[in-house]
Each structure stands twice: as structure tokens, then as C-alpha cells.
Amino acid sequence: MLRIVLMLLLLAAPATACATEAGWALLREGGRVVLVRHAYANGSSDPANVDPENCATQRNLSERGKQQARKIGSLFAARAAPVETVLTSRYCRCGDTARIAFEVEPEPFAALDPPSADPQEKAEQMAAIAAKVRSYTGSDTMVMVTHLEDIQALTGVSPREGEAVIVTPDGENLRVLGRIVF
């Protein structure tokens, strides 16, 4: 049984590397939108009294997350078209990921906050994000740093912390073009 698990892990590593290389090829072209799940954060969920404007009430980047954000920025600088626009959730772990990675003050975009529990509000959030993706016409890269639940709702994929998902509009939805694992 252990041999089978090890073989499967060895087979998966090249597939991830190939997917990552294909993602970088897309980003070198420019004109792309990338959803990035924030880097590693402490804990597994925010407390009940979370306030997007108060970092002390939220999960924040761990030291490992700060290192990961620096790696994300270095790789984007070396391997992708320039980053033109950076939008983030209002949560500190997203803003900090963006500031560390891209060395800019990101633009807060409330639709990138974790999805509302109210189905109507969640639908409006997802529609606002999809509309922002559809409206992007730049020749460089737009990065949106957000949360797992948003990326899942928009694309159906479950990225790791710090993973990048390259998307394009597909009617009212978003289609995944590639992924980059850091």
C-alpha cells in the first residue's frame, strides 16, 4: 500500500510542475487576470467577531506565509508580464500577501472578502468579481488576492495557500486557463 501511495505522489509531482510551467507561459503573454489565494496564515478560521478593518480580529500571515509572499513576488517579477493592477480582499492576510509580493499598496475590493453566508449577497459578490475580470483590458497582468471560498465558487478549483489561478471570462462565469503552485 505504501508503495502505491509513493508512486502516485511521484507521478503527481511532474504534472504539477507541467501545469505550473504552462501557467507561467500564459503570464508571459500579458493581458491576464490571476486569482491568488493569500499566502500561509495562522489558524484555520477567523473568530466570530472578525472585522475586516481590524487585523487583531483576523487570521494573519505566518512567518512562512511572509516568506511565501516574497517568493511569489520574486517569481512574478522574473517570469511574468509586469503586474499592472493589484486588488485584494479587505482582510489583512490578503493585503499583506499583495504588499509583500508585489511591493505596492493594493486596492481593496470588498467583493474579494470571504463569501457572504447569504446566498443573494454571495451571488452579488461573485458577479462583481466576474465583472471586474471581464472588464480588464490591460496588456499586463491584473492580480486579485482573495480567499479559497471565492476561488472555489468562481472556478470550481481548490487552490493551496499562495496558489495562482489564471482565469478568463466565459460568458457569465470564469474559466481556468492555468495554475501556478509556489
N, CA and C atoms as a LAMMPS dump frame, in Angstrom:
ITEM: TIMESTEP
0
ITEM: NUMBER OF ATOMS
546
ITEM: BOX BOUNDS ff ff ff
-5.0000000000000000e+02 5.0000000000000000e+02
-5.0000000000000000e+02 5.0000000000000000e+02
-5.0000000000000000e+02 5.0000000000000000e+02
ITEM: ATOMS id mol type element x y z
1 1 1 N 0.827 -1.195 0
2 1 2 C 0 0 0
3 1 3 C 0.865 1.25 0
4 2 1 N 1.909 1.265 0.836
5 2 2 C 2.8 2.413 0.913
6 2 3 C 3.468 2.664 -0.437
7 3 1 N 3.852 1.589 -1.128
8 3 2 C 4.473 1.734 -2.444
9 3 3 C 3.532 2.421 -3.428
10 4 1 N 2.277 2.048 -3.385
11 4 2 C 1.294 2.634 -4.305
12 4 3 C 1.15 4.128 -4.022
13 5 1 N 1.061 4.5 -2.771
14 5 2 C 0.937 5.909 -2.402
15 5 3 C 2.166 6.684 -2.863
16 6 1 N 3.356 6.141 -2.633
17 6 2 C 4.581 6.809 -3.066
18 6 3 C 4.644 6.957 -4.573
19 7 1 N 4.233 5.929 -5.299
20 7 2 C 4.227 6.004 -6.762
21 7 3 C 3.271 7.085 -7.24
22 8 1 N 2.103 7.165 -6.626
23 8 2 C 1.136 8.189 -7.011
24 8 3 C 1.675 9.591 -6.739
25 9 1 N 2.343 9.773 -5.622
26 9 2 C 2.944 11.073 -5.312
27 9 3 C 4.034 11.432 -6.322
28 10 1 N 4.849 10.48 -6.686
29 10 2 C 5.898 10.728 -7.67
30 10 3 C 5.315 11.07 -9.038
31 11 1 N 4.215 10.455 -9.391
32 11 2 C 3.575 10.756 -10.666
33 11 3 C 2.903 12.126 -10.657
34 12 1 N 2.395 12.549 -9.508
35 12 2 C 1.699 13.832 -9.412
36 12 3 C 2.659 15.007 -9.493
37 13 1 N 3.869 14.875 -8.988
38 13 2 C 4.83 15.982 -8.972
39 13 3 C 5.128 16.507 -10.375
40 14 1 N 5.413 15.654 -11.369
41 14 2 C 5.65 16.178 -12.71
42 14 3 C 4.412 16.865 -13.305
43 15 1 N 3.223 16.382 -12.988
44 15 2 C 2.005 17.007 -13.505
45 15 3 C 1.855 18.41 -12.949
46 16 1 N 2.144 18.605 -11.657
47 16 2 C 2.075 19.931 -11.061
48 16 3 C 3.119 20.844 -11.684
49 17 1 N 4.321 20.326 -11.885
50 17 2 C 5.382 21.132 -12.498
51 17 3 C 5.001 21.548 -13.915
52 18 1 N 4.411 20.642 -14.684
53 18 2 C 3.982 20.972 -16.048
54 18 3 C 2.878 22.019 -16.036
55 19 1 N 1.916 21.872 -15.112
56 19 2 C 0.835 22.852 -15.012
57 19 3 C 1.392 24.214 -14.645
58 20 1 N 2.36 24.24 -13.728
59 20 2 C 2.968 25.499 -13.316
60 20 3 C 3.708 26.142 -14.487
61 21 1 N 4.454 25.379 -15.231
62 21 2 C 5.181 25.929 -16.394
63 21 3 C 4.213 26.468 -17.439
64 22 1 N 3.112 25.769 -17.671
65 22 2 C 2.107 26.257 -18.624
66 22 3 C 1.494 27.571 -18.122
67 23 1 N 1.302 27.679 -16.808
68 23 2 C 0.786 28.918 -16.23
69 23 3 C 1.735 30.08 -16.442
70 24 1 N 3.02 29.856 -16.23
71 24 2 C 4 30.927 -16.459
72 24 3 C 4.014 31.341 -17.925
73 25 1 N 3.884 30.389 -18.822
74 25 2 C 3.852 30.728 -20.255
75 25 3 C 2.679 31.663 -20.55
76 26 1 N 1.528 31.402 -19.941
77 26 2 C 0.367 32.285 -20.132
78 26 3 C 0.646 33.683 -19.583
79 27 1 N 1.282 33.756 -18.433
80 27 2 C 1.521 35.058 -17.805
81 27 3 C 2.6 35.871 -18.522
82 28 1 N 3.494 35.221 -19.224
83 28 2 C 4.489 35.967 -20.005
84 28 3 C 3.831 36.74 -21.137
85 29 1 N 2.684 36.235 -21.631
86 29 2 C 1.965 36.894 -22.734
87 29 3 C 1.363 38.224 -22.304
88 30 1 N 1.039 38.367 -21.037
89 30 2 C 0.385 39.582 -20.545
90 30 3 C -1.102 39.562 -20.855
91 31 1 N -1.811 40.57 -20.349
92 31 2 C -3.243 40.682 -20.578
93 31 3 C -4.064 39.657 -19.817
94 32 1 N -3.515 39.091 -18.747
95 32 2 C -4.186 38.025 -17.994
96 32 3 C -4.656 38.511 -16.632
97 33 1 N -5.638 37.793 -16.097
98 33 2 C -6.131 38.025 -14.743
99 33 3 C -5.806 36.79 -13.915
100 34 1 N -5.255 37.032 -12.724
101 34 2 C -4.826 35.955 -11.856
102 34 3 C -5.514 36.095 -10.5
103 35 1 N -6.18 35.044 -10.071
104 35 2 C -6.719 34.976 -8.716
105 35 3 C -5.663 34.279 -7.869
106 36 1 N -5.212 34.927 -6.805
107 36 2 C -4.208 34.338 -5.919
108 36 3 C -4.85 34.128 -4.558
109 37 1 N -4.771 32.902 -4.076
110 37 2 C -5.198 32.658 -2.695
111 37 3 C -4.101 33.21 -1.798
112 38 1 N -4.48 33.94 -0.756
113 38 2 C -3.493 34.53 0.153
114 38 3 C -2.479 33.49 0.602
115 39 1 N -1.3 33.971 1.001
116 39 2 C -0.229 33.096 1.473
117 39 3 C -0.608 32.464 2.81
118 40 1 N 0.262 31.575 3.299
119 40 2 C 0.008 30.837 4.535
120 40 3 C -0.358 31.763 5.681
121 41 1 N -1.431 31.406 6.384
122 41 2 C -1.902 32.192 7.525
123 41 3 C -1.995 31.303 8.75
124 42 1 N -1.898 31.926 9.909
125 42 2 C -2.039 31.203 11.174
126 42 3 C -3.48 30.736 11.346
127 43 1 N -3.669 29.57 11.942
128 43 2 C -5.006 29.079 12.249
129 43 3 C -5.744 28.557 11.035
130 44 1 N -7.026 28.195 11.264
131 44 2 C -7.813 27.632 10.171
132 44 3 C -9.098 28.394 9.887
133 45 1 N -9.517 29.268 10.805
134 45 2 C -10.708 30.074 10.535
135 45 3 C -10.669 31.333 11.39
136 46 1 N -11.345 32.36 10.897
137 46 2 C -11.416 33.617 11.633
138 46 3 C -12.362 33.464 12.82
139 47 1 N -12.149 34.245 13.888
140 47 2 C -13.083 34.208 15.013
141 47 3 C -14.434 34.8 14.621
142 48 1 N -15.431 34.536 15.434
143 48 2 C -16.79 35.012 15.147
144 48 3 C -16.867 36.532 15.09
145 49 1 N -16.015 37.234 15.822
146 49 2 C -16.067 38.696 15.852
147 49 3 C -15.148 39.344 14.825
148 50 1 N -14.831 38.656 13.741
149 50 2 C -13.894 39.175 12.749
150 50 3 C -14.372 40.52 12.189
151 51 1 N -13.408 41.42 12.046
152 51 2 C -13.656 42.743 11.472
153 51 3 C -12.612 42.955 10.383
154 52 1 N -13.043 43.1 9.113
155 52 2 C -12.076 43.264 8.023
156 52 3 C -11.155 44.478 8.187
157 53 1 N -11.561 45.432 8.997
158 53 2 C -10.763 46.644 9.194
159 53 3 C -9.803 46.525 10.376
160 54 1 N -9.82 45.392 11.108
161 54 2 C -9.016 45.243 12.309
162 54 3 C -8.235 43.93 12.256
163 55 1 N -6.946 44.025 11.968
164 55 2 C -6.108 42.825 11.824
165 55 3 C -6.066 41.977 13.09
166 56 1 N -6.239 42.593 14.253
167 56 2 C -6.182 41.852 15.512
168 56 3 C -7.338 40.862 15.651
169 57 1 N -8.399 41.014 14.855
170 57 2 C -9.551 40.11 14.94
171 57 3 C -9.512 39.023 13.868
172 58 1 N -8.423 38.935 13.11
173 58 2 C -8.353 38.035 11.956
174 58 3 C -7.185 37.064 12.054
175 59 1 N -7.244 36.047 11.189
176 59 2 C -6.063 35.218 10.936
177 59 3 C -5.107 36.081 10.126
178 60 1 N -3.83 36.007 10.43
179 60 2 C -2.84 36.805 9.714
180 60 3 C -1.753 35.912 9.146
181 61 1 N -0.935 36.466 8.263
182 61 2 C 0.141 35.689 7.672
183 61 3 C 1.094 35.198 8.747
184 62 1 N 1.51 33.959 8.592
185 62 2 C 2.554 33.393 9.448
186 62 3 C 3.903 33.825 8.862
187 63 1 N 4.978 33.534 9.575
188 63 2 C 6.314 33.819 9.024
189 63 3 C 6.51 33.058 7.717
190 64 1 N 6.032 31.831 7.682
191 64 2 C 6.112 31.031 6.452
192 64 3 C 5.317 31.708 5.329
193 65 1 N 4.163 32.286 5.668
194 65 2 C 3.357 32.998 4.684
195 65 3 C 4.058 34.226 4.134
196 66 1 N 4.77 34.943 4.989
197 66 2 C 5.531 36.119 4.532
198 66 3 C 6.645 35.693 3.587
199 67 1 N 7.308 34.583 3.92
200 67 2 C 8.343 34.046 3.023
201 67 3 C 7.72 33.628 1.693
202 68 1 N 6.557 32.987 1.766
203 68 2 C 5.879 32.552 0.543
204 68 3 C 5.496 33.758 -0.312
205 69 1 N 5.005 34.827 0.307
206 69 2 C 4.635 36.034 -0.434
207 69 3 C 5.857 36.624 -1.14
208 70 1 N 7.009 36.643 -0.471
209 70 2 C 8.235 37.142 -1.118
210 70 3 C 8.594 36.274 -2.327
211 71 1 N 8.439 34.97 -2.184
212 71 2 C 8.727 34.048 -3.3
213 71 3 C 7.768 34.303 -4.465
214 72 1 N 6.494 34.492 -4.156
215 72 2 C 5.508 34.787 -5.198
216 72 3 C 5.935 36.026 -5.97
217 73 1 N 6.293 37.082 -5.245
218 73 2 C 6.708 38.323 -5.894
219 73 3 C 7.944 38.162 -6.747
220 74 1 N 8.936 37.442 -6.231
221 74 2 C 10.176 37.224 -6.982
222 74 3 C 9.905 36.477 -8.282
223 75 1 N 9.079 35.439 -8.191
224 75 2 C 8.79 34.648 -9.386
225 75 3 C 7.951 35.43 -10.394
226 76 1 N 6.971 36.189 -9.916
227 76 2 C 6.201 37.032 -10.839
228 76 3 C 7.129 38.015 -11.539
229 77 1 N 8.033 38.652 -10.807
230 77 2 C 8.941 39.633 -11.398
231 77 3 C 9.847 39 -12.449
232 78 1 N 10.256 37.766 -12.206
233 78 2 C 11.182 37.099 -13.116
234 78 3 C 10.506 36.399 -14.282
235 79 1 N 9.235 35.968 -14.112
236 79 2 C 8.664 35.059 -15.098
237 79 3 C 7.38 35.519 -15.761
238 80 1 N 6.816 36.651 -15.343
239 80 2 C 5.512 37.071 -15.873
240 80 3 C 5.61 38.481 -16.448
241 81 1 N 4.603 38.824 -17.247
242 81 2 C 4.475 40.212 -17.689
243 81 3 C 4.315 41.077 -16.443
244 82 1 N 4.652 42.349 -16.518
245 82 2 C 4.518 43.212 -15.34
246 82 3 C 3.099 43.171 -14.765
247 83 1 N 3.034 43.338 -13.456
248 83 2 C 1.747 43.397 -12.772
249 83 3 C 1.284 44.85 -12.822
250 84 1 N 0.124 45.059 -13.433
251 84 2 C -0.416 46.403 -13.636
252 84 3 C -1.329 46.825 -12.5
253 85 1 N -2.183 45.914 -12.055
254 85 2 C -3.203 46.211 -11.062
255 85 3 C -3.224 45.105 -10.02
256 86 1 N -3.34 45.491 -8.737
257 86 2 C -3.461 44.506 -7.655
258 86 3 C -4.67 44.887 -6.808
259 87 1 N -5.662 44.019 -6.812
260 87 2 C -6.856 44.183 -5.984
261 87 3 C -6.817 43.112 -4.902
262 88 1 N -7.334 43.446 -3.713
263 88 2 C -7.339 42.456 -2.649
264 88 3 C -8.63 42.516 -1.855
265 89 1 N -8.882 41.428 -1.173
266 89 2 C -9.869 41.382 -0.108
267 89 3 C -9.458 42.437 0.921
268 90 1 N -10.392 42.867 1.726
269 90 2 C -10.061 43.828 2.784
270 90 3 C -9.38 43.161 3.971
271 91 1 N -9.312 41.836 3.974
272 91 2 C -8.694 41.12 5.076
273 91 3 C -7.172 41.278 5.023
274 92 1 N -6.567 41.411 6.194
275 92 2 C -5.139 41.717 6.301
276 92 3 C -4.247 40.682 5.631
277 93 1 N -4.591 39.397 5.727
278 93 2 C -3.73 38.375 5.128
279 93 3 C -3.659 38.517 3.608
280 94 1 N -4.715 39.013 2.994
281 94 2 C -4.702 39.237 1.539
282 94 3 C -3.913 40.497 1.199
283 95 1 N -4.193 41.575 1.92
284 95 2 C -3.458 42.822 1.681
285 95 3 C -1.974 42.646 1.937
286 96 1 N -1.623 41.928 3.012
287 96 2 C -0.21 41.706 3.322
288 96 3 C 0.456 40.835 2.26
289 97 1 N -0.241 39.821 1.779
290 97 2 C 0.314 38.992 0.7
291 97 3 C 0.642 39.879 -0.499
292 98 1 N -0.285 40.743 -0.878
293 98 2 C -0.083 41.621 -2.035
294 98 3 C 1.049 42.616 -1.805
295 99 1 N 1.072 43.259 -0.635
296 99 2 C 2.118 44.256 -0.343
297 99 3 C 3.507 43.63 -0.372
298 100 1 N 3.641 42.457 0.24
299 100 2 C 4.944 41.793 0.288
300 100 3 C 5.335 41.294 -1.103
301 101 1 N 4.41 40.656 -1.795
302 101 2 C 4.725 40.043 -3.089
303 101 3 C 4.994 41.084 -4.175
304 102 1 N 4.144 42.083 -4.27
305 102 2 C 4.198 42.984 -5.419
306 102 3 C 4.726 44.373 -5.086
307 103 1 N 5.038 44.589 -3.797
308 103 2 C 5.626 45.846 -3.337
309 103 3 C 4.826 47.063 -3.79
310 104 1 N 3.512 46.947 -3.654
311 104 2 C 2.585 48.045 -3.968
312 104 3 C 1.542 48.117 -2.856
313 105 1 N 0.843 49.227 -2.807
314 105 2 C -0.314 49.325 -1.919
315 105 3 C -1.507 48.863 -2.741
316 106 1 N -2.056 47.689 -2.429
317 106 2 C -3.149 47.153 -3.255
318 106 3 C -4.432 47.937 -3.057
319 107 1 N -5.316 47.796 -4.024
320 107 2 C -6.632 48.424 -3.945
321 107 3 C -7.601 47.447 -3.289
322 108 1 N -8.172 47.808 -2.126
323 108 2 C -9.162 46.919 -1.505
324 108 3 C -10.415 46.821 -2.375
325 109 1 N -10.914 45.615 -2.52
326 109 2 C -12.12 45.348 -3.316
327 109 3 C -12.973 44.396 -2.482
328 110 1 N -14 44.933 -1.835
329 110 2 C -14.795 44.185 -0.851
330 110 3 C -15.391 42.895 -1.408
331 111 1 N -15.647 42.83 -2.697
332 111 2 C -16.201 41.599 -3.274
333 111 3 C -15.241 40.429 -3.099
334 112 1 N -13.941 40.7 -2.911
335 112 2 C -12.952 39.643 -2.724
336 112 3 C -12.886 39.13 -1.283
337 113 1 N -13.657 39.741 -0.361
338 113 2 C -13.741 39.239 1.012
339 113 3 C -14.348 37.836 0.983
340 114 1 N -14.217 37.077 2.075
341 114 2 C -14.859 35.754 2.091
342 114 3 C -16.344 35.882 1.737
343 115 1 N -16.894 34.902 1.019
344 115 2 C -18.288 34.998 0.579
345 115 3 C -19.263 35.118 1.741
346 116 1 N -20.287 35.881 1.511
347 116 2 C -21.355 36.046 2.491
348 116 3 C -22.093 34.723 2.672
349 117 1 N -22.63 34.516 3.869
350 117 2 C -23.461 33.334 4.13
351 117 3 C -24.823 33.467 3.458
352 118 1 N -25.224 34.691 3.171
353 118 2 C -26.5 34.937 2.499
354 118 3 C -26.34 34.617 1.004
355 119 1 N -27.125 33.697 0.449
356 119 2 C -26.96 33.286 -0.949
357 119 3 C -27.067 34.439 -1.954
358 120 1 N -27.966 35.378 -1.715
359 120 2 C -28.117 36.51 -2.624
360 120 3 C -26.883 37.412 -2.588
361 121 1 N -26.397 37.701 -1.386
362 121 2 C -25.194 38.536 -1.254
363 121 3 C -23.977 37.836 -1.862
364 122 1 N -23.866 36.526 -1.65
365 122 2 C -22.752 35.77 -2.223
366 122 3 C -22.807 35.833 -3.749
367 123 1 N -23.982 35.67 -4.315
368 123 2 C -24.137 35.746 -5.776
369 123 3 C -23.72 37.12 -6.288
370 124 1 N -24.082 38.167 -5.556
371 124 2 C -23.697 39.524 -5.955
372 124 3 C -22.181 39.711 -5.878
373 125 1 N -21.552 39.154 -4.831
374 125 2 C -20.091 39.226 -4.709
375 125 3 C -19.416 38.544 -5.9
376 126 1 N -19.844 37.329 -6.203
377 126 2 C -19.225 36.573 -7.291
378 126 3 C -19.442 37.279 -8.629
379 127 1 N -20.625 37.866 -8.805
380 127 2 C -20.907 38.611 -10.033
381 127 3 C -20.003 39.836 -10.141
382 128 1 N -19.739 40.502 -9.021
383 128 2 C -18.869 41.684 -9.035
384 128 3 C -17.437 41.298 -9.401
385 129 1 N -16.959 40.17 -8.867
386 129 2 C -15.607 39.714 -9.212
387 129 3 C -15.538 39.342 -10.69
388 130 1 N -16.515 38.571 -11.163
389 130 2 C -16.531 38.168 -12.582
390 130 3 C -16.609 39.393 -13.489
391 131 1 N -17.381 40.395 -13.098
392 131 2 C -17.484 41.624 -13.899
393 131 3 C -16.138 42.343 -13.956
394 132 1 N -15.418 42.359 -12.843
395 132 2 C -14.095 43 -12.807
396 132 3 C -13.138 42.258 -13.736
397 133 1 N -13.197 40.935 -13.734
398 133 2 C -12.35 40.145 -14.641
399 133 3 C -12.712 40.444 -16.088
400 134 1 N -14.015 40.463 -16.399
401 134 2 C -14.463 40.725 -17.772
402 134 3 C -14.052 42.114 -18.252
403 135 1 N -14.001 43.071 -17.348
404 135 2 C -13.716 44.453 -17.753
405 135 3 C -12.224 44.732 -17.915
406 136 1 N -11.371 43.796 -17.528
407 136 2 C -9.933 44.052 -17.616
408 136 3 C -9.478 44.002 -19.074
409 137 1 N -8.854 45.087 -19.527
410 137 2 C -8.383 45.164 -20.916
411 137 3 C -6.91 45.545 -20.991
412 138 1 N -6.206 45.493 -19.877
413 138 2 C -4.798 45.872 -19.867
414 138 3 C -3.926 44.887 -20.627
415 139 1 N -2.719 45.324 -20.922
416 139 2 C -1.785 44.456 -21.642
417 139 3 C -0.832 43.742 -20.688
418 140 1 N -0.836 44.114 -19.424
419 140 2 C 0 43.451 -18.432
420 140 3 C -0.868 42.497 -17.612
421 141 1 N -0.6 42.348 -16.332
422 141 2 C -1.305 41.368 -15.508
423 141 3 C -2.104 42.06 -14.412
424 142 1 N -3.333 41.595 -14.184
425 142 2 C -4.114 42.032 -13.039
426 142 3 C -4.149 40.876 -12.053
427 143 1 N -3.801 41.163 -10.789
428 143 2 C -3.796 40.161 -9.73
429 143 3 C -4.901 40.508 -8.747
430 144 1 N -5.653 39.492 -8.348
431 144 2 C -6.7 39.639 -7.337
432 144 3 C -6.382 38.649 -6.215
433 145 1 N -6.002 39.175 -5.039
434 145 2 C -5.65 38.313 -3.911
435 145 3 C -6.898 38.132 -3.055
436 146 1 N -7.278 36.872 -2.876
437 146 2 C -8.557 36.576 -2.249
438 146 3 C -8.47 35.307 -1.401
439 147 1 N -9.595 34.665 -1.193
440 147 2 C -9.727 33.522 -0.287
441 147 3 C -10.13 32.258 -1.053
442 148 1 N -9.868 31.116 -0.43
443 148 2 C -10.208 29.814 -1.003
444 148 3 C -11.656 29.759 -1.479
445 149 1 N -12.58 30.182 -0.617
446 149 2 C -14.009 30.041 -0.923
447 149 3 C -14.424 30.838 -2.159
448 150 1 N -13.819 32.001 -2.354
449 150 2 C -14.13 32.795 -3.55
450 150 3 C -13.66 32.078 -4.81
451 151 1 N -12.422 31.59 -4.759
452 151 2 C -11.871 30.919 -5.944
453 151 3 C -12.661 29.654 -6.245
454 152 1 N -13.039 28.912 -5.206
455 152 2 C -13.867 27.714 -5.413
456 152 3 C -15.19 28.083 -6.068
457 153 1 N -15.85 29.108 -5.551
458 153 2 C -17.159 29.495 -6.08
459 153 3 C -17.062 29.971 -7.528
460 154 1 N -15.979 30.647 -7.86
461 154 2 C -15.826 31.21 -9.208
462 154 3 C -15.322 30.213 -10.238
463 155 1 N -14.514 29.231 -9.796
464 155 2 C -13.844 28.36 -10.765
465 155 3 C -14.073 26.875 -10.552
466 156 1 N -14.479 26.493 -9.339
467 156 2 C -14.624 25.07 -9.04
468 156 3 C -13.328 24.414 -8.608
469 157 1 N -12.202 25.139 -8.568
470 157 2 C -10.942 24.554 -8.118
471 157 3 C -10.653 25 -6.695
472 158 1 N -9.868 24.189 -5.987
473 158 2 C -9.491 24.466 -4.599
474 158 3 C -7.986 24.692 -4.528
475 159 1 N -7.554 25.936 -4.662
476 159 2 C -6.115 26.203 -4.663
477 159 3 C -5.504 26.109 -3.269
478 160 1 N -4.224 25.811 -3.235
479 160 2 C -3.462 25.826 -1.991
480 160 3 C -3.232 27.284 -1.596
481 161 1 N -2.82 27.495 -0.347
482 161 2 C -2.478 28.853 0.056
483 161 3 C -1.326 29.338 -0.815
484 162 1 N -1.482 30.555 -1.351
485 162 2 C -0.469 31.125 -2.214
486 162 3 C -0.532 30.683 -3.662
487 163 1 N -1.422 29.788 -4.007
488 163 2 C -1.508 29.312 -5.394
489 163 3 C -2.192 30.356 -6.277
490 164 1 N -1.75 30.432 -7.522
491 164 2 C -2.322 31.351 -8.503
492 164 3 C -3.176 30.581 -9.493
493 165 1 N -4.353 31.127 -9.803
494 165 2 C -5.262 30.527 -10.773
495 165 3 C -5.511 31.57 -11.852
496 166 1 N -5.103 31.266 -13.062
497 166 2 C -5.239 32.197 -14.189
498 166 3 C -6.597 31.961 -14.817
499 167 1 N -7.385 33.039 -14.951
500 167 2 C -8.766 32.899 -15.41
501 167 3 C -9.044 33.804 -16.606
502 168 1 N -10.114 33.458 -17.291
503 168 2 C -10.621 34.282 -18.382
504 168 3 C -12.145 34.235 -18.323
505 169 1 N -12.787 35.285 -18.8
506 169 2 C -14.256 35.248 -18.817
507 169 3 C -14.764 34.15 -19.741
508 170 1 N -15.87 33.552 -19.33
509 170 2 C -16.533 32.52 -20.124
510 170 3 C -18.029 32.738 -19.934
511 171 1 N -18.608 33.648 -20.715
512 171 2 C -20 34.039 -20.515
513 171 3 C -20.113 34.764 -19.189
514 172 1 N -21.007 34.324 -18.336
515 172 2 C -21.173 34.927 -17.011
516 172 3 C -20.214 34.323 -15.992
517 173 1 N -19.491 33.284 -16.375
518 173 2 C -18.605 32.57 -15.461
519 173 3 C -17.151 32.852 -15.786
520 174 1 N -16.258 32.191 -15.053
521 174 2 C -14.831 32.261 -15.315
522 174 3 C -14.325 30.873 -15.662
523 175 1 N -13.402 30.818 -16.596
524 175 2 C -12.783 29.554 -16.995
525 175 3 C -11.321 29.588 -16.574
526 176 1 N -10.836 28.481 -16.041
527 176 2 C -9.444 28.371 -15.614
528 176 3 C -8.576 28.067 -16.83
529 177 1 N -7.554 28.909 -17.025
530 177 2 C -6.598 28.695 -18.111
531 177 3 C -5.354 27.975 -17.625
532 178 1 N -5.004 28.2 -16.376
533 178 2 C -3.794 27.591 -15.828
534 178 3 C -3.677 27.849 -14.345
535 179 1 N -2.721 27.153 -13.741
536 179 2 C -2.485 27.3 -12.295
537 179 3 C -0.978 27.317 -12.053
538 180 1 N -0.59 28.025 -10.995
539 180 2 C 0.81 28.079 -10.601
540 180 3 C 0.892 27.789 -9.112
541 181 1 N 1.66 26.777 -8.775
542 181 2 C 1.875 26.404 -7.379
543 181 3 C 3.232 26.952 -6.948
544 182 1 N 3.27 27.654 -5.832
545 182 2 C 4.521 28.236 -5.343
546 182 3 C 5.115 27.377 -4.25
